[in-house]
Amino acid sequence: MERRSLHEVKKICIFLIVANLPFLTVAHLMGIEVFIESFQHPDAYQCIKTYEVINDDIPKGYLILETPTHQHFLIQNGDTILYRTGEGAVRCEPVLNVAFRQGITIYYTTTPAQGDITGPIYETQILGKVTGTIEDNIWNALCLQIWDYSIKNLNAITYFGKI
């Protein structure tokens, strides 16, 4: 009898590990702080495939973005931002300088390949701050899809917060 219960416990443990592998993978890829924060504020994080971004310095795969809707959203020097240019193109570059003029925040970025300074970039142009990049492969894509679905639809924190 004892042998059978030990076998059942092993089965349950293996099931729990396999069921949680996508979440463990995503937590490892994006960092535990961002992973937990994404469940507390699901609308503040999103995943974007980088083939949509015009910047050859970003590895092909996925960008994890903290959106400007996050209550503690702050861009500092050295942060990488995703923004829309005046011509409508989407760029992803590190912030070189943050300036304040007449109560308006203005950002200047630099292109790593050329070292050129671009700007001014206004807050209305910013799509988000890049918190991480993830390689594009089938396992990562599946894990990110499960994560995205979970934070938006299966999030107990959000569900019970609305009651």
C-alpha positions as CSV (number, residue, x, y, z in Angstrom):
1,M,0.0,0.0,0.0
2,E,2.8,2.4,0.9
3,R,4.6,1.7,-2.4
4,R,1.4,2.6,-4.3
5,S,1.0,5.9,-2.5
6,L,4.6,6.8,-3.2
7,H,4.0,6.0,-6.9
8,E,0.9,8.3,-6.9
9,V,2.9,11.1,-5.2
10,K,5.6,10.8,-7.9
11,K,2.9,11.0,-10.6
12,I,1.4,14.2,-9.1
13,C,4.8,15.8,-8.7
14,I,5.7,15.1,-12.3
15,F,2.4,16.4,-13.5
16,L,2.8,19.7,-11.5
17,I,6.4,20.2,-12.8
18,V,5.3,19.6,-16.4
19,A,2.2,21.8,-16.0
20,N,4.3,24.6,-14.7
21,L,7.3,24.3,-17.1
22,P,6.0,27.2,-19.3
23,F,5.7,29.5,-16.3
24,L,9.1,28.5,-15.0
25,T,10.6,29.1,-18.5
26,V,9.0,32.6,-18.7
27,A,10.0,33.5,-15.2
28,H,13.6,32.5,-16.1
29,L,13.6,34.4,-19.4
30,M,12.1,37.7,-18.2
31,G,13.1,37.7,-14.5
32,I,11.1,36.8,-11.5
33,E,10.3,40.4,-10.6
34,V,8.8,41.2,-14.0
35,F,7.0,37.9,-14.0
36,I,5.3,38.5,-10.7
37,E,4.6,42.2,-11.6
38,S,2.9,41.1,-14.8
39,F,0.3,39.2,-12.8
40,Q,-0.3,42.1,-10.5
41,H,-0.7,44.6,-13.4
42,P,-1.6,42.5,-16.5
43,D,-2.4,45.5,-18.7
44,A,1.1,47.0,-18.1
45,Y,3.0,44.2,-19.9
46,Q,2.9,42.9,-23.4
47,C,5.0,40.7,-25.7
48,I,5.8,41.9,-29.2
49,K,7.5,39.9,-32.0
50,T,10.5,41.8,-33.2
51,Y,10.0,41.4,-36.9
52,E,7.7,44.3,-36.6
53,V,10.5,46.6,-35.3
54,I,12.9,48.4,-37.6
55,N,16.2,48.0,-35.9
56,D,18.8,45.5,-36.9
57,D,20.6,45.6,-33.6
58,I,17.7,43.8,-31.8
59,P,17.9,40.0,-32.0
60,K,15.0,38.4,-33.8
61,G,12.5,37.1,-31.3
62,Y,10.3,38.8,-28.8
63,L,10.4,42.0,-26.8
64,I,8.8,42.2,-23.3
65,L,7.4,45.7,-23.0
66,E,6.4,47.7,-19.9
67,T,3.7,50.0,-21.3
68,P,3.2,53.6,-20.3
69,T,-0.1,52.6,-18.6
70,H,1.9,51.1,-15.7
71,Q,1.5,53.2,-12.6
72,H,5.3,53.3,-11.9
73,F,6.3,53.7,-15.5
74,L,9.6,55.7,-15.6
75,I,12.2,56.0,-18.4
76,Q,15.7,56.8,-17.4
77,N,19.0,57.2,-19.2
78,G,20.2,53.8,-20.5
79,D,16.7,52.3,-20.8
80,T,15.7,50.9,-24.2
81,I,12.4,52.2,-25.5
82,L,10.1,51.3,-28.3
83,Y,8.7,54.3,-30.0
84,R,7.0,55.5,-33.2
85,T,8.9,58.1,-35.3
86,G,7.2,61.1,-36.9
87,E,7.1,59.2,-40.2
88,G,5.2,56.3,-38.5
89,A,8.1,53.8,-38.3
90,V,8.7,51.9,-35.1
91,R,12.2,52.1,-33.6
92,C,13.8,50.5,-30.6
93,E,16.8,52.4,-29.2
94,P,18.5,53.1,-25.8
95,V,17.8,56.5,-24.2
96,L,20.8,58.8,-24.2
97,N,19.3,61.8,-22.4
98,V,16.0,62.8,-20.8
99,A,15.2,66.5,-20.8
100,F,12.4,68.6,-19.4
101,R,11.3,71.7,-21.3
102,Q,8.3,73.8,-20.2
103,G,6.8,70.8,-18.4
104,I,7.2,68.4,-21.3
105,T,9.5,65.4,-21.1
106,I,11.7,64.9,-24.1
107,Y,13.8,61.9,-24.8
108,Y,16.9,61.6,-27.0
109,T,18.2,58.2,-28.2
110,T,21.2,56.9,-29.8
111,T,21.6,54.3,-32.5
112,P,24.2,51.7,-31.4
113,A,25.5,51.0,-34.9
114,Q,26.0,54.6,-36.0
115,G,26.2,56.5,-32.7
116,D,23.8,59.1,-34.0
117,I,21.6,61.0,-31.6
118,T,17.9,61.0,-32.5
119,G,15.2,63.1,-31.0
120,P,13.3,64.8,-29.7
121,I,10.9,62.0,-28.9
122,Y,7.8,62.9,-26.9
123,E,5.9,60.8,-24.4
124,T,3.0,60.4,-26.8
125,Q,5.3,58.6,-29.3
126,I,6.5,56.0,-26.7
127,L,5.0,52.5,-27.0
128,G,6.8,51.1,-24.0
129,K,10.1,50.4,-22.2
130,V,11.9,47.1,-23.2
131,T,12.4,45.0,-20.1
132,G,13.7,42.0,-21.9
133,T,14.4,40.2,-25.2
134,I,13.6,36.6,-25.8
135,E,14.9,34.3,-28.5
136,D,12.4,33.1,-31.1
137,N,11.9,29.4,-31.0
138,I,8.9,27.2,-30.7
139,W,9.2,26.5,-27.0
140,N,9.6,30.2,-26.1
141,A,6.7,31.1,-28.4
142,L,4.5,28.6,-26.7
143,C,5.5,29.7,-23.2
144,L,4.9,33.3,-24.0
145,Q,1.5,32.5,-25.5
146,I,0.5,30.7,-22.3
147,W,1.9,33.5,-20.1
148,D,0.0,36.2,-22.1
149,Y,-3.2,34.2,-22.0
150,S,-2.8,33.6,-18.3
151,I,-2.1,37.2,-17.2
152,K,-5.1,38.4,-19.3
153,N,-7.7,35.7,-18.7
154,L,-6.8,33.3,-15.9
155,N,-5.3,35.8,-13.5
156,A,-6.8,35.2,-10.0
157,I,-5.4,38.5,-8.6
158,T,-7.2,40.5,-11.3
159,Y,-10.4,38.4,-11.0
160,F,-10.7,38.6,-7.3
161,G,-9.8,42.3,-7.3
162,K,-12.9,43.0,-9.4
163,I,-15.3,41.4,-6.9
